[in-house]
Amino acid sequence: MRKILAITTMLVVLSIVLTACGGASTPVSGEPITVVETVVVTVEVPGELVVTEPQGYGTILARVKERGKVVCGGRTDLLGFGYLDASGKNIGFDIDLCRAVAAAVLGDPSSIEIVPLTAADRGPALQTGEVDLLSRNATWNSKRDAEWGNFTVTMFYDGQTFIVRQDSGIETLQDMDGATVCVTTGTTTEKNLATAFADAGLAFEAVTFEDTASVYSAYDEGRCDVATSDGSQLAAIRLGLQNPDDHKLLGFTISKEPLTPAVPAGDDQWLDIVKTVMWALISAEEFGITSSNVEEMKASENGDIRTLLGAGDDWGYTQLGVDADSLARAISAVGSYGEIYDRYFGAGGLAFELDRGPNKLAKDGGLLYSPPIK
Amino acid sequence: MSIAADKRSGRKIPFWRDERALNAAAQIISAVIILGMLYWMARNFSEISKQRGMSLSYGFLSEPAGFPISESSIPYDPTMSFGRAFLVGLINTLNVSVLGIILATILGFIVGLARLSSNWLVSRIALAFIELHRNIPLLVLLFIWYFAVFNRLPSVKESITLPGPIYMNLRGLYLSWPRLTETGNIFLIFVVAGIILALASWGILRRIREKSGRETYYFPASFGILVLIPLIGWFVAGGMPLWIDTPTLQGFNYRGGLRLTTEFGAMLIGLTTYTAAFIAEVIRAGIQAVQRGQIEAAKAIGLKNPQVLSLVVIPQAMRVIIPPLISQYLNLTKNSSLALAIGYQELFAVGKITINQAGRAVPVFLMVMATYLALSLLTSWVLNNYNRRIQFVER
């Protein structure tokens, strides 16, 4: 008798556990009265379970609204792009893009949650929908677009270059024949490096780490002759080395690195929302809208400006299921593209000074260009 | 009333009180639950990957990998396939694990014996070694070895030069290393033959001694064979069958010779010392499990101390030592996956890069899991066989 009791207890516990796994969406009919019935329940439960919702049109926005937060894949260790301020708050160029999206869809730029990701974890985090937005200086390329998710609008045009010691005598790629190169694994950088050296018929030895901090620590100690990454990243890293003045960046690039926020595949609505927010930041600079003059600009004589700020025609917000003034909120929260850039990379910026180079508006000779928002 | 009594009284036992029926039912129920859960997991898994558009095929293995790997025992460059890269990672794992297991066993034995030494200082040093390594996480030890020790070595141009010549700098250890010339293959055949014959004579002569009790001088005889045959080979081959590959400084690095990178060095030392601390405790437990009477009896029949250890204590201690030792070997192999933190590119590190560069998380994780599982099962199988052989033979 004791044995039957034990088995029954075990089965009841198991069925409760399995039912609990099923969540509220799985109704379990019938109380476990006898051993036989309980068994039937435990077997039936598994087949009906679908743990995660499909990522179809509209699911991400619904999820974000329900949660009251935009979950962004970011980083906490790259000066200028994603780092922590003195009080431990996430700040940076990439973080501001996330804040802009949160301001647009939820009305509050601080309704964000930053999930710190290593370079190698970015793809899986996007594929599994763990993050709503990947804003972690990720390079856009066709393969990632096909495999990871959807890339939105390039917000930072960068190129891969090298950091070397001043006294190493390295100026060109050819000077680096046989050099030891420190690089982060799971990056486009890693592949560009291999391609560039192979195309030039040069030999090299790679020392790779998953953690960016380890890469530059090894370089700083002299384990490598050079380290390679995107120019902006190396500029930030140089300042963190023991003697920044002993190091310099080389004056050429070996790749195109369009750093672009990305969203999970399968939800066109969310893709369009994020794209429009990015365009709005660029448009704002084109129109001279800043975080401080948004309200005045709503009464602008220019119809396109009024439309952008939600005080004119529908720019598509009804279809996208967001508020008319969502773009205005994004701009007033983080400012125009130029304001964001200058906040971190301008003269006297929070991070370090970096020439805008290709990251100027198209009308100023750069590559930034927004489709009309109307 | 017992079942037997029920039987005797001729009444039919209801099935819910028949122990055999209950046992069978319990088996069937657990099987159904386990299979059901497995089915549910597999189904969930395949459905979700379909939804997310994640490919589960292994076709990518033949595509070019495109990423460099720091060190490789087989030729590898980024134009080769993901499959090849995976193989490089596997070989790197095997290199560090096999060497680590051998060194950790030797060090563990020494420390374990030292721990039992009657010399107070020796035993305390062993204790300090064990406690230090057992109580610090392996990852921390690896970081210390890599960043605080190996990365503090002098730069290439200021390398430490040891006789040999051996060069040591923060890029690694460069040894002068013998390599085969054209006639080297003949020499190599003789060396292999010498080793095989020496092992055979060792086994045969020992068995003769055990059977007849006559001294057969098995040790000097097999050692002689081991030296003599390669020596003959040296002269048969003619010329110089070997040449010494000496490292020389060219450009940024030393070239030639045998090179052990600092990543490999830190990994090997970290794994070896960490595991040796655990093995030392296993050895100590094994030796202490041998009854004192055995040692006293051995001494009473006039065996010397080393003989007591090698003929009486160790053989009996091995029976206790082997099973936990297997776990330590498995741990060492699995712990080698921490190498990705210090840039040694073993199986898991290569797997993680592949996941990122090929965008195939699930197939790669399955491959990595299967490989570690196969390695562990193989290690257990080999050692379990050995364990069976050394157990008491009951006559």
HADDOCK unambig.tbl for C-alpha pairs under 7 A between the chains (distance, minus, plus):
assign (segid A and resid 43 and name CA) (segid B and resid 33 and name CA) 6.66 0.50 0.50
assign (segid A and resid 43 and name CA) (segid B and resid 36 and name CA) 6.07 0.50 0.50
assign (segid A and resid 46 and name CA) (segid B and resid 36 and name CA) 6.81 0.50 0.50
assign (segid A and resid 46 and name CA) (segid B and resid 37 and name CA) 6.69 0.50 0.50
assign (segid A and resid 46 and name CA) (segid B and resid 40 and name CA) 5.02 0.50 0.50
assign (segid A and resid 47 and name CA) (segid B and resid 40 and name CA) 5.98 0.50 0.50
assign (segid A and resid 50 and name CA) (segid B and resid 44 and name CA) 6.35 0.50 0.50
assign (segid A and resid 54 and name CA) (segid B and resid 51 and name CA) 6.43 0.50 0.50
assign (segid A and resid 120 and name CA) (segid B and resid 353 and name CA) 6.80 0.50 0.50
assign (segid A and resid 120 and name CA) (segid B and resid 356 and name CA) 5.47 0.50 0.50
assign (segid A and resid 123 and name CA) (segid B and resid 356 and name CA) 6.45 0.50 0.50
assign (segid A and resid 123 and name CA) (segid B and resid 359 and name CA) 6.83 0.50 0.50
assign (segid A and resid 124 and name CA) (segid B and resid 361 and name CA) 6.86 0.50 0.50
assign (segid A and resid 127 and name CA) (segid B and resid 52 and name CA) 6.76 0.50 0.50
assign (segid A and resid 147 and name CA) (segid B and resid 359 and name CA) 6.16 0.50 0.50
assign (segid A and resid 178 and name CA) (segid B and resid 252 and name CA) 6.46 0.50 0.50
assign (segid A and resid 179 and name CA) (segid B and resid 252 and name CA) 5.75 0.50 0.50
assign (segid A and resid 185 and name CA) (segid B and resid 353 and name CA) 6.11 0.50 0.50
assign (segid A and resid 186 and name CA) (segid B and resid 353 and name CA) 4.96 0.50 0.50
assign (segid A and resid 186 and name CA) (segid B and resid 356 and name CA) 5.25 0.50 0.50
assign (segid A and resid 186 and name CA) (segid B and resid 357 and name CA) 6.08 0.50 0.50
assign (segid A and resid 190 and name CA) (segid B and resid 67 and name CA) 5.92 0.50 0.50
assign (segid A and resid 191 and name CA) (segid B and resid 66 and name CA) 5.42 0.50 0.50
assign (segid A and resid 191 and name CA) (segid B and resid 67 and name CA) 5.05 0.50 0.50
assign (segid A and resid 194 and name CA) (segid B and resid 66 and name CA) 6.73 0.50 0.50
assign (segid A and resid 194 and name CA) (segid B and resid 67 and name CA) 6.29 0.50 0.50
assign (segid A and resid 194 and name CA) (segid B and resid 68 and name CA) 6.32 0.50 0.50
assign (segid A and resid 194 and name CA) (segid B and resid 78 and name CA) 6.46 0.50 0.50
assign (segid A and resid 205 and name CA) (segid B and resid 70 and name CA) 6.22 0.50 0.50
assign (segid A and resid 206 and name CA) (segid B and resid 68 and name CA) 6.25 0.50 0.50
assign (segid A and resid 206 and name CA) (segid B and resid 69 and name CA) 6.44 0.50 0.50
assign (segid A and resid 206 and name CA) (segid B and resid 70 and name CA) 4.97 0.50 0.50
assign (segid A and resid 207 and name CA) (segid B and resid 70 and name CA) 5.36 0.50 0.50
assign (segid A and resid 207 and name CA) (segid B and resid 343 and name CA) 6.43 0.50 0.50
assign (segid A and resid 208 and name CA) (segid B and resid 343 and name CA) 5.30 0.50 0.50
assign (segid A and resid 209 and name CA) (segid B and resid 340 and name CA) 6.60 0.50 0.50
assign (segid A and resid 209 and name CA) (segid B and resid 341 and name CA) 6.49 0.50 0.50
assign (segid A and resid 209 and name CA) (segid B and resid 342 and name CA) 6.54 0.50 0.50
assign (segid A and resid 209 and name CA) (segid B and resid 343 and name CA) 4.76 0.50 0.50
assign (segid A and resid 210 and name CA) (segid B and resid 340 and name CA) 6.73 0.50 0.50
assign (segid A and resid 210 and name CA) (segid B and resid 341 and name CA) 6.68 0.50 0.50
assign (segid A and resid 221 and name CA) (segid B and resid 151 and name CA) 6.25 0.50 0.50
assign (segid A and resid 222 and name CA) (segid B and resid 155 and name CA) 6.62 0.50 0.50
assign (segid A and resid 223 and name CA) (segid B and resid 151 and name CA) 6.73 0.50 0.50
assign (segid A and resid 223 and name CA) (segid B and resid 170 and name CA) 5.87 0.50 0.50
assign (segid A and resid 223 and name CA) (segid B and resid 171 and name CA) 5.85 0.50 0.50
